Every structure is written in C-alpha cells, then in structure tokens.
C-alpha cells in the first residue's frame, strides 16, 4: 500500500525550518533564564514581548501549547518539573546558536 501524499508533506514540514524559525529561535535563545529551563508560557510571553511590533501571523503565536510543540521541533528537550514542563536547549542542529549553560538535564 502506498503512503498518502498528505502524510509525506507533514513529515517534510516537521523536519524543515525556514529563516523566520531561525530568527525566532535566536530571539528565544537570548532569554535571560534559558539556563534554568523555560516554561512554554514563559517563552511565549517573552517572544510576544520581543515581537509585539511584528504583525506576522505565525503559528507559534496561537498559544503557549503551540509554541511548546514548535520548541520541541526546533530541538529543545523537555523535562517535567512539578506541574509544568521545562524546556532546555540541547540541539546539535544549530551549532552557531548553542548556548552553553554548564548544566545538564
């Protein structure tokens, strides 16, 4: 049985990033508490504050939950702490954007 075309498109979209994703990721990696781990809601509010003058309709702006999925796609690792997930940057995909926190998960 042949795979459906829509499933192929979804898998390609999940692995590809564009310039805007890299730009947003760069902004997020400047967060002052990145070394402690970010909650999705904290990262969402930080990004909204940094991009409030930008009128683009971007997927991550829909909700903090959507941003959490985007963060996982971009290479953040999540760990459950209490009643929230904390996200840390551990990706090897963008070596030029890696922030060395000196801590491990």
Contact map, one row per residue, 1 for C-alpha under 8 A:
111000000000000000000000000000000000000000000000000000000000000000000000000000000000000000000000000000000
111100000000000000000000000000000000000000000000000000000000000000000000000000000000000000000000000000000
111110110000000000000000000000000000000000000000000000000000000000000000000000000000000000000000000000000
011111110000000000000000000000000000000000000000000000000000000000000000000000000000000000000000000000000
001111111000000000000000000000000000000000000000000000000000000000000000000000000000000000000000000000000
000111111100000000000000000000000000000000000000000000000000000000000000000000000000000000000000000000000
001111111110000000000000000000000000000000000000000000000000000000000000000000000000000000000000000000000
001111111111000000000000000000000000000000000000000000000000000000000000000000000000000000000000000000000
000011111111100000000000000000000000000000000000000000000000000000000000000000000000000000000000000000000
000001111111110000000000000000000000000000000000000000000000000000000000000000000000000000000000000000000
000000111111111000000000000000000000000000000000000000000000000000000000000000000000000000000000000000000
000000011111111100000000000000000000000000000000000000000000000000000000000000000000000000000000000000000
000000001111111110000000000000000000000000000000000000000000000000000000000000000000000000000000000000000
000000000111111110000000000000000000000000000000000000000000000000000000100000000000000000000000000000000
000000000011111110000000000000000000000000000000000000000000000000000000100000000000000000000000000000000
000000000001111111000000000000000000000000000000000000000000000000000000000000000000000000000000000000000
000000000000111111101100000000000000000000000000000000000000000000000000000000000000000000000000000000000
000000000000000111111100000000000000000000000000000000000000000000000000000000000000000000000000000000000
000000000000000011111110000000000000000000000000000000000000000000000000000000000000000000000000000000000
000000000000000001111111000000000000000000000000000000000000000000000000000000000000000000000000000000000
000000000000000011111111100000000000000000000000000000000000000000000000000000000000000000000000000000000
000000000000000011111111110000000000000000000000000000000000000000000000000000000000000000000000000000000
000000000000000000111111111000000000000000000000000000000000000000000000000000000000000000000000000000000
000000000000000000011111111100000000000000000010000000000000000000000000000000000000000000000000000000000
000000000000000000001111111110000000000000000000000000000000000000000000010000000000000000000000000000000
000000000000000000000111111111000000000000000000000000000000000000000000000000000000000000000000100000000
000000000000000000000011111111100000000000000010010000000000000000000000000000000000000000000000000000000
000000000000000000000001111111100000000000100110000000000000000000000000000000000000000000000000000000000
000000000000000000000000111111100100000000000000000000000000000000000000000000000000000010000000101000000
000000000000000000000000011111110100000000000000000000000000000000000000000000000000000000000000000000000
000000000000000000000000001111111100000000100100000000000000000000000000000000000000000000000000000000000
000000000000000000000000000001111110000000000000000000000000000000000000000000000000000000000000000000000
000000000000000000000000000000111111110000000000000000000000000000000000000000000000000000000000000000000
000000000000000000000000000011111111110000000000000000000000000000000000000000000000000110000000000000000
000000000000000000000000000000011111100000000000000000000000000000000000000000000000000100000000000010100
000000000000000000000000000000001111110000000000000000000000000000000000000000000000000100000000000000000
000000000000000000000000000000001111111000000000000000000000000000000000000000000000011100000000000000000
000000000000000000000000000000001101111101100000000000000000000000000000000000000000011100000000000000000
000000000000000000000000000000000000111111100000000000000000000000000000000000000001111000000000000000000
000000000000000000000000000000000000011111110000000000000000000110110000000000000000111000000000000000000
000000000000000000000000000000000000001111111000000000000000000110000000000000000000000000000000000000000
000000000000000000000000000000000000011111111100000000000000000000000000000000000000000000000000000000000
000000000000000000000000000100100000011111111110000000000000000100000000000000000000000000000000000000000
000000000000000000000000000000000000000111111111000000000000101100100000000000000000000000000000000000000
000000000000000000000000000000000000000011111111100000000000000000000000000000000000000000000000000000000
000000000000000000000000000100100000000001111111110000000000000000000000000000000000000000000000000000000
000000000000000000000001001100000000000000111111111000000000000000000000000000000000000000000000000000000
000000000000000000000000000000000000000000011111111100000000100000000000000000000000000000000000000000000
000000000000000000000000000000000000000000001111111100000000000000000000000000000000000000000000000000000
000000000000000000000000001000000000000000000111111100000000000000000000000000000000000000000000000000000
000000000000000000000000000000000000000000000011111111000000000000000000000000000000000000000000000000000
000000000000000000000000000000000000000000000001111111100000000000000000000000000000000000000000000000000
000000000000000000000000000000000000000000000000001111100000000000000000000000000000000000000000000000000
000000000000000000000000000000000000000000000000001111110000000000000000000000000000000000000000000000000
000000000000000000000000000000000000000000000000000111111000000000000000000000000000000000000000000000000
000000000000000000000000000000000000000000000000000001111100000000000000000000000000000000000000000000000
000000000000000000000000000000000000000000000000000000111110100000000000000000000000000000000000000000000
000000000000000000000000000000000000000000000000000000011111110000000000000000000000000000000000000000000
000000000000000000000000000000000000000000000000000000001111110001100000000000000000000000000000000000000
000000000000000000000000000000000000000000000000000000000111111101100100000000000000000000000000000000000
000000000000000000000000000000000000000000010001000000001111111101100000000000000000000000000000000000000
000000000000000000000000000000000000000000000000000000000111111101100000000000000000000000000000000000000
000000000000000000000000000000000000000000010000000000000001111111100000000000000000000000000000000000000
000000000000000000000000000000000000000110110000000000000001111111110000000000000000000000000000000000000
000000000000000000000000000000000000000110000000000000000000001111111000000000000000000000000000000000000
000000000000000000000000000000000000000000000000000000000011111111111100000000000000000000000000000000000
000000000000000000000000000000000000000100010000000000000011111111111110000000000000000000000000000000000
000000000000000000000000000000000000000100000000000000000000000111111111000000000000000000000000000000000
000000000000000000000000000000000000000000000000000000000000000011111111100000000000000000000000000000000
000000000000000000000000000000000000000000000000000000000001000001111111110000000000000000000000000000000
000000000000000000000000000000000000000000000000000000000000000000111111111100000000001000000000000000000
000000000000000000000000000000000000000000000000000000000000000000011111111111000000000000000000000000000
000000000000011000000000000000000000000000000000000000000000000000001111111100000000000000000000000000000
000000000000000000000000100000000000000000000000000000000000000000000111111100000000000000100000000000000
000000000000000000000000000000000000000000000000000000000000000000000011111110000000000011111000000000000
000000000000000000000000000000000000000000000000000000000000000000000011111111000000001111100000000000000
000000000000000000000000000000000000000000000000000000000000000000000001001111100000001111000000000000000
000000000000000000000000000000000000000000000000000000000000000000000001000111110000111100000000000000000
000000000000000000000000000000000000000000000000000000000000000000000000000011111000111000000000000000001
000000000000000000000000000000000000000000000000000000000000000000000000000001111111110000000000000000000
000000000000000000000000000000000000000000000000000000000000000000000000000000111111110000000000000000000
000000000000000000000000000000000000000000000000000000000000000000000000000000011111100000000000000000000
000000000000000000000000000000000000000000000000000000000000000000000000000000011111100000000000000000000
000000000000000000000000000000000000001000000000000000000000000000000000000000011111110000000000000000000
000000000000000000000000000000000000001100000000000000000000000000000000000001111111111000000000000000000
000000000000000000000000000000000000111100000000000000000000000000000000000001111001111100000000000000000
000000000000000000000000000000000000111100000000000000000000000000000010000111100000111110000000000000000
000000000000000000000000000000000111110000000000000000000000000000000000000111000000011111000000000000001
000000000000000000000000000010000100000000000000000000000000000000000000001110000000001111100000011000000
000000000000000000000000000000000000000000000000000000000000000000000000001110000000000111110000010000000
000000000000000000000000000000000000000000000000000000000000000000000000011100000000000011111110010000000
000000000000000000000000000000000000000000000000000000000000000000000000001000000000000001111110010000000
000000000000000000000000000000000000000000000000000000000000000000000000001000000000000000111110000000000
000000000000000000000000000000000000000000000000000000000000000000000000000000000000000000111111110000000
000000000000000000000000000000000000000000000000000000000000000000000000000000000000000000111111110000000
000000000000000000000000000000000000000000000000000000000000000000000000000000000000000000000111110000000
000000000000000000000000010010000000000000000000000000000000000000000000000000000000000000000111111000000
000000000000000000000000000000000000000000000000000000000000000000000000000000000000000011110111111100000
000000000000000000000000000010000000000000000000000000000000000000000000000000000000000010000000111110000
000000000000000000000000000000000000000000000000000000000000000000000000000000000000000000000000011111000
000000000000000000000000000000000010000000000000000000000000000000000000000000000000000000000000001111100
000000000000000000000000000000000000000000000000000000000000000000000000000000000000000000000000000111110
000000000000000000000000000000000010000000000000000000000000000000000000000000000000000000000000000011111
000000000000000000000000000000000000000000000000000000000000000000000000000000000000000000000000000001111
000000000000000000000000000000000000000000000000000000000000000000000000000000100000000100000000000000111
